[in-house]
Amino acid sequence: MPGFELFDDLEKQHVQDVLNSGVYMRYGFDAARQGVWKSKQLEQAISEYFKVAHVQLTSSGTTALTTCLAINHIGYGDDVIVPCFTFVASVEAIISVGACPVFVDIDESLTLCTQAIKKAITPKTKAIMAVHMCGSMANLDEILKICQENQLVLIEDACQSIGATYKGNYLGTIGDAGSFSFDYVKTITCGEGGAVLTNKKNLYTQADGFTDHGHDHLGIDRGADQHPFMGYNFRISELQAAVGLAQMSKIDTFLSLQKKHYQIFETILKQNKQIKFRKIWDITGNSCTFLSWFLPNEALTQQFVDALKKENLLAGNFYWYVNNWHYIKQWQHILKGPSLYKLNPCQEQGLQRINLEDYSQSHRIMSCCISTLISLKWDEHVIEQKANKYLEILKKLNIE
Ligand SMILES: *Cc1c(COP(=O)(O)O)cnc(C)c1O
């Protein structure tokens, strides 16, 4: 990760097809486009590869998540459980449909702690958004059980885990609906883009309309379409879908490089017995976008991060605990506002309550966690050098 590391002529060729046709929009203009339907083709390719019945492309991962919520009728007065470690887009999607995020602790898997989920469920809870952070999965069997017992919708945020599996099924295809992001730093990128995945026909039909102003897409004349419900413009453009199509054809290469590089890196780090690694519920399903590891305590982790910074080696290593985008500790703009537009009373009350919650379990985990981005462009020599350098720094800090 990210997929842009292996951009080549193939992306250019697909974009050139669209430029030649002159039709940059995904719907309509049937005659003019001369058979070029990149968005449709990409949806087909995703559906086949990830073995999911239906795919709806969107303008981003954020709008894909918003769509996942909308098609499950989540809105005003509903609570959605979401982990306190995620990219903030998961939270934005919940707020944008009028629902209220309920932040729940993570465990050593860096995903939702199932004990904490159980404690957080109330009559207002309508859905769980399981975020498969950093290339690997949430505890899906347990979460599915909780959803069944409490009649909750399961939405999978698989934006960071494209190509990862759980017990043989691709992440994003297991819950009621799942989302991918194709933003610039994801496994598959088209600059900006996303996808909703679902096996439920009725949810797909709604996603298809919701992302295009409610159009039913039943006729051949877009202007004569009916609008059975309200929607938005969450469309992807043909230019972006063209890039995505090229990237999709490389996904096996991306995943096998990630896995190979991850293994070499992990094997070297394992020489240091003080390092612990992230819990992974299905080890064979890891997409290996990041290697996430723990140092013994917060102070040592901070010292290690400082040492990396001093040696100009911090790039590609994420200490999420102090990161402005991914961890609750830094989400003051959400916890305290302001919102540019007026939130509904349920949201305002819900967000107030969150300021009183105790996230010490997550703080303990995240304050010791480093995620190293696994680059597609590394080779064995580069990885060995890098990992050995980390071991050397740890030794200097007396972590050995
Ligand atoms: C990237 C990401 C998103 C949102 O994707 P965009 O395409 O950037 O809107 C949502 N959730 C997670 C976990 C992500 O990493």
The ligand as an SDF file (V2000), in Angstrom:
LIG
                    3D

 15 15  0  0  0  0  0  0  0  0999 V2000
   -9.8190    6.2140    4.0110 C   0  0  0  0  0  0  0  0  0  0  0  0
  -10.8280    5.7820    4.9880 C   0  0  0  0  0  0  0  0  0  0  0  0
  -12.1650    6.1710    4.9040 C   0  0  0  0  0  0  0  0  0  0  0  0
  -12.7070    7.1990    3.9490 C   0  0  0  0  0  0  0  0  0  0  0  0
  -12.2890    7.1500    2.6990 O   0  0  0  0  0  0  0  0  0  0  0  0
  -12.2080    8.4540    1.7400 P   0  0  0  0  0  0  0  0  0  0  0  0
  -12.2300    7.7960    0.4140 O   0  0  0  0  0  0  0  0  0  0  0  0
  -10.9250    9.1350    2.0460 O   0  0  0  0  0  0  0  0  0  0  0  0
  -13.4120    9.2790    1.9820 O   0  0  0  0  0  0  0  0  0  0  0  0
  -13.0620    5.6490    5.8190 C   0  0  0  0  0  0  0  0  0  0  0  0
  -12.6640    4.8190    6.7910 N   0  0  0  0  0  0  0  0  0  0  0  0
  -11.3860    4.4430    6.9290 C   0  0  0  0  0  0  0  0  0  0  0  0
  -11.0200    3.4850    8.0190 C   0  0  0  0  0  0  0  0  0  0  0  0
  -10.4250    4.9240    6.0440 C   0  0  0  0  0  0  0  0  0  0  0  0
   -9.1490    4.5830    6.2180 O   0  0  0  0  0  0  0  0  0  0  0  0
  1  2  1  0
  2  3  1  0
  2 14  2  0
  3  4  1  0
  3 10  2  0
  4  5  1  0
  5  6  1  0
  6  7  2  0
  6  8  1  0
  6  9  1  0
 10 11  1  0
 11 12  2  0
 12 13  1  0
 12 14  1  0
 14 15  1  0
M  END
$$$$
